Amino acid sequence: MGHQMFEYNATLAEEVYAYCRDRLTHPVPLDFGSLSPEPLPNLEGLIRPQGNDPEKILEFFEQRLAPHVVSIDSPGFLAFIPNAPTKNSLFFDMVVACSGLNGTSWLESAGVVVAENQALEFIAEVAGMPDGSGGAFVSGGSMGNLSSLTVGRDVGRTKHPELLPHEVRFAISADAHSSIGKALHVLGIEALLVPDDDHRFTRAGLEAVLANDPSPESVIGIVATSGTTNAGIVDDLEGLGSYAREHDLWFHVDGAYGGAALFSPTHRHLLAGIRHADSFIVDPHKWLFAPLDSCALVYRNPTVARKVLAQQASYLDVLHGSDDENYEWNPSDFAIHLSRRARGLPFWFSLVTNGVSAYESAVQAGIDLAGRTVTMIEEMDHVELVRESSLSIVLYRRLGWSPDRYNAWSQQLLRDQIAFVTPTKWEGETVARLAFLHPDTSDDLVRQILESMRD
């Protein structure tokens, strides 16, 4: 007789199916996060020897806990960087979950790996990277950046044995994502902070700093951003990438958010310099319409990454002992992870079923909405642009507002279930920020948000 925890519960199954069907069928509720009008429930006593009725706990979650979580996939979620998964990607995420699909190694998961690799190779092709580029899907941009910079650090140290391990540096800009600085801290190396040109990291800026640096040879790599999180600004990828190639430096491009603009017919040219990259990331769970948590990490030369990152243990020898050329393609070897779910499959399934043209249209929708939002702001007398929109992000100010007024307005929007919009800082000033990813975000909603700032 099997253990009851592993037995199929038909009643619970129907209720879970109903919950999922309702979530997939109807408009996604915005919900309240920590600003719910109802207090968080008391969970004391739920964990107990005899367990609880699962149907009642599901109901408890739906009615008492779920409203306290803002839906990041709502068309009204315009803060931070939203998530807008396609229905097909959500369906397949359910398949991944209930199938227990593992994506750790070729030995265990060849069917997963071949599909994920097709998606990775397509991203590399769109980015202009050479044949043979590849890598793995990791949990998010922070893990992707840390893994790639680990490889770049070790490659750089090998090229400069005359330097102490902590003396090698990466050149970054002040507008690089916070995970870049954290990764360098974890890796025990310093950053060469290059002043920006109107918040854009450029080759000219890098060359100016290096010309006056006492040890320019210690700079082993460059980290550029294809769409900053705060403002969507694309660095001088062409200039920085060509400089890296000319000087044999590791070139990493953080495209966690903005790398998806490779699918934009009007803006993909801004990202042409990614073709120079030694490593590149883009998060499908951001602007490529996959569920959390999925970041595509692509290396120009995956063999180099494997030599640095592959874990070694006696019980893992079996993963590295075949003449089959594909046998060495273990996703666990290309990042700082080992066990992993098949987190690239929902994106792969959505891309294969919806087609590239649908992705191009959906990415372009966010950029076009940002452009129309700029026009709305310019036509109003109580708000003004902070700067021109870049990619799908718009920064603007409400004339005369204090930081406290922005925060109060943001909280009221959420309490009223209109939208989730949070302020940010720009050059020391608190301003409003709209991040458009979801193709279902409407012009009417944007206008309602802007008009709500009149009072």
N, C-alpha and C positions, 0 to 999 in steps of 0.2 A: 504494500500500500504506500502510495506517495505521501509526502508531507503536505499538509493542507495549504501551506503557504504557496505551493506550486500548482495547486489545482485550479482549474478554470471556474470562475464565478460568473455564471451567465447573467445574473441580475446586475452585478457591478459592471460587467462588460457593456450591457445595453445603456447604462447610465453614463459611462465614460464616452461611449460612441455618441450619445445624445449631446453631451457637453461639447465634444469636439465638433460635431456637426453644426451646433448652434454657433460656435465661435467662427467656424469657417464660412457659414452661410450669411450671417448678419453683419452689419457694419461693426467694426471693432470699437468697443466702448473705450473712452479715454481713461476713465476711472481716476482715483484721487491721490494715490500714493500716500504720503504722510499727512495730507490735508483733508482726509476723509472726514465728513461730519460725524461719523460714528467712531467711537473709540475702538482701538485694537482689542480683539477678544483675549480673554485669559486662556492660555494653553496649558495651564498647570493641571497635571493629572492625566493628560492624554497618553503619555508614554507609561504604560503599566503592564504587568505580567500577562494579563489576559487579553490584551488588545482591545479593539473597538469595532463596532459595526462599520465596515468600509463605506457603505452607502451614506451613512450619517456623516462620516468624516469628509467624503466628497462634497456633500451638501454644505458642511461647515466651511470648507475651503471656498466654495463658489460664492457663498453668501457673506462670509465674515472676513476672509483673508484676501481674496482676489480684488475687491474694491480698493484695497490699500496698496495696490501696485499699479502705477501708471503704465498704460499699454504703449510700449515703445514702437509698436507697429501700427498705431493709430494715425490716420492722415492729419490729426490735430497735434501730433507730437512733433514739434518744430525746434526742440531744444537739443543741446549737445549734438550728437549725430544720430538721427533716427534709424529705424530698422523697418524695412518694407518688404517682407517676404512674399513671393508669389504664392498663389494657392497650390500650385504644383509642387513647389519646394516644401511647403508645409505638409502636404500629403506624404511626400517621400521621407520627410523627417520622421513621420509616424512609422513608416516602413523600417527605417534604420533603427528606431527605438525598439519596436516590438520584435524585430528580428535579432536583436543583440549583435548587430554587425560590428565586427572588430576591424580596425584598419591599421594594425601595427606592422605587419610584415607581409612579404610576398608569399611566404610559406603558408600562412594562415588565411590570407585575404587577397589572393590574386585577383579575384573578380572585383573587389573594391578598388584595388590599386590601379588596375588597368583603366577603370572608368575615371577615377580621380586624376590620373595622369593625363587622360585626354583633355580634361578641363584645364589642367595646369599648362599643358602644351599649347592649348588654344590661347590662353592669356598671354603666354610668352610670345606667341606669334603675333598677336594683336599689338603687343608692346614693341615689336621689332627685334626681340632678342633672338640669338642664333638657334639653329637646330641643335638639339641635345640639351637645351635648357630644361630645368625641371626642379622639383623639390617636394613639398608636402603641404597639406592643409594643417594649420595649427589653430590654437584656440582664439587668437586675436592678434592685433597689431603689436601689442607689447611683447608677446612671445616671439612673433616673427622678427621684430627688430632685434631683440636680445640674441636670438639664434644666429641671425646673419652677421651681426657685429662681432659675435664670438668667433665666427669663421674668419672675418676680416682681420680681427686682432691677431689671431694665430698666424695667418698668412703674412701679415706685416712684421710680426716679431721674427719670423723665419728669414725674411728679407734683410732684417737689420739686427744681426746678432751682436753688433757693437753696442746696442742700447740695452739698458736694463728693462726688464719686462714692464715696469710701470711707466716708463718714459715715452712709450709710443702714444700717439694722439690721433683723434679723429677731428676733422674740421666740421663744425656745425654752425647753424645760425641760432639767434635768440628765439626765433619763431618755430624751431623744431619742436615736434611733439614731446611732451614731458617724458614719454617712455624712452626717448633717445638718451636724455641725461641720466635717467635711472639705469638704463642698460650699461652705460659707460661706468657708472658708479659700481654696479655689480661686478663688472669686468675689471675693476681696479685700474682704469686708465683715465687720463684727463681729456677734456674737450678743448679744442682751440675754438673759441667763440669768435665768429666773424661778424662784424657789423653789417646790417642789412641795408639794402637800397629800397626805401619805402616798403620795408618788411619782406623783401625778396632777397634771397641768398644768390649772389652772382659770382661769376668767375672773376670779374674785375675786383670785387671786394676781397675775395680770397687771395688773389695775387698781391694786392696792396698789403694785406696783413702779413703774408709770408715774406714779402720783401724786407720787412722790418723785424722779423722774428729771429731770435738768436739761434734757434735749432729747427729750421724748416724741415730737415731730414727726418725728424721724429713724427711728422704727420704722415700716417700710413693710409689714411682713408678720408673720404668725404661722404657726408650724409646730407642728401637733399630731399625736399618734400614736394610731391606733386599734388598740391592742394592742402594748405594748412587747415587745421581743424577750426581755428577761430574765424578765419576770413576766407578760406578757399584759395589762397594765393599760391601760384605755381612758381617754384624757384627756376633759376636759369639752368634747366636740366641739360640743355645742349652745351652750354659753356662749361659747366662744372664737369659733365661727363667726358667731354673731349679733353679737359685738363687732366682728369684722372687717367685716361688712356695714355696721354702723352708722357705722364710721370709715373706710370705703373703703380697707381694707388687704387685701393679698394673703393668702389663707388656703389653706395647703397641708396636706393630711392624708397622713401616711405610714402607709399600711395594708399595707405589704409583707407582713407576716405576718398581722396580725389583721383586715385588711380583708375577708378571706374570711368572717368571722362575719356578714357581710350575708346569707349563705345559712343562718344558724342560726335556726330558728324561735323559740328561746328567748332568743337574745342579740342579734338584729339591731337591737332597739330602742336598744341602747347606741350604735349607729353612725348614728343618724338625723341627727346634726349634719353629716354629710358633705355633705348637700344644700347647705350653704353654701359648699362648697369652690370655689376657683378652679382648683385642681389636686389630684389624688388619685392615689395609686398602690396597686396590689395585685399581688402576685406569684403568678400561676397555678402557678409551679413550687414554691411552698410549699404552701399549704393548699387550693389549687384543683386539685391533682392533675394537673399537667402536667409534662413533662420539663424539666430545665434547658435553656436559660436563657430565662426569659420573665417580664417584668414589664409589666403593663398600666398605661400612663400616660394619664390622662384629664384634659382641660382643660375648664373651663366654656365658654371661648370659644377654640376652636382657632385662629381667625384671628389673635388676639393672639400666640399662641405661634409661629405661622408667621412673622410679621413679625420676631420676634427670632431665631429659630433656623434659618430656611431658608438653606442655603448657596448662594452665588452664584458662578458661573464660566461662562465662555463656552460650555463644552461642556454645561453644565446648563441653558442657556436654553431648550432644547427641552422641558424638564419644566414650564415655566411659561408656555406660550404658546398656550393654546387657550381658546375660548369655552365649552367643555364644563365645567360647574360641578364635575364630579368630577375634572377634569384637575388641579385644584390640590390634590387630596388625595394628597400624597406622604408616606408615613410618614417619609421622610428629613427632612421639614421640621419635625417636631414634637419632636425631641430632638437631643442632641449626638451624632449619628451620620450616616452617609451610607449606605454599603453595609450591607445587613442581610439575613440569612436570614429566611425566613417563619416567625419564631419564635412567632407567635400561632396558627398553624394547628393544631398538635396539640391545644391547648386548645379551639379552636373545634370541631374534629371530635369530641372527647370530649364536649363540652357538648351538641352537636347530636344525637349518637347515644345518649348515656346519659340525657339529659333533666335538667331542673332539679331534679326531685324526688330523683333519685339524688344530686345534689350536696348538696342540703339534708341528706339522711340521712347522707352521708359526713362532712360538716363537723360535724354534730351529734354524730357518734360520738366525735370527739376531745374535745368538751366533756363529754359524758356519762362518758367514761372518766376524765377528770380528777376529776369529782365522786366516782366510785367509789373512785379512788385516795385521795382525802381521807379517805373512810370507813375504808379499810384502815389508813392511817397512824394515825388516831385510835384504832383498836383495838389497836395495837401499843405495847409499852412501851419500845422502844429507839429509836424515831424520833418526831419531832413536827413539826407544820406550822410553817413560818416565817410564812406568812400564808395566807389563804384563796386557793384556786385562782382564777385569772382566765383566761377563755377556756379554752385547752387546756394551760396550763402550771401545774405544781405545784412549789413550792419547799418543801423540808423539810430538817431536820437530823438527823444521827445523833448522839445525845447523847454527849458526851465525845470526839469525834473532832477531830484536828488536820487542818490542810490537807494534810499529807503522807499522812495515813491516807486521806483522800478520794481523793487522786490514785492511791494504790496500789490501792485498791478499784476505781476506775474502770478502771485498766489490767488488773486481774485479770478483771473482767467481760468485757472484750474478748478477752483471751487465751483465756478459757474459752468464747468464742463464745456468750455469753448475751445480751449487749446492749452498745450503745455509749452510755454515760451519762457525762457530764462534769460536774464541780462548777462552781459559779459563785460570785461574791461578792455578798452582799446586806448593805448597810449595813456594809461592812468585814469581814463574817464569811464564811468559806468554808462553803457549804451545797450540798446536792444539788438537782438540777433535772431534771425530766422534762418533755419537750415532746412532746405527743401530736398526731400528724397522721394517721398511717396507720390506716385503719379495721380493719386486720387485727392490730393490736397487741392482745394478749389480756390479760384480767385475770390469768390464770395467770402470764404473763410478768412483769407488774408486781409480783405478790406474790412471785415468785422473786427479783426485784431487791431488794425491801424486806427479805426474809428473809436475803439474802446479807450484809446489814449487821449481823447480830446478833453475829458473832464479833469 
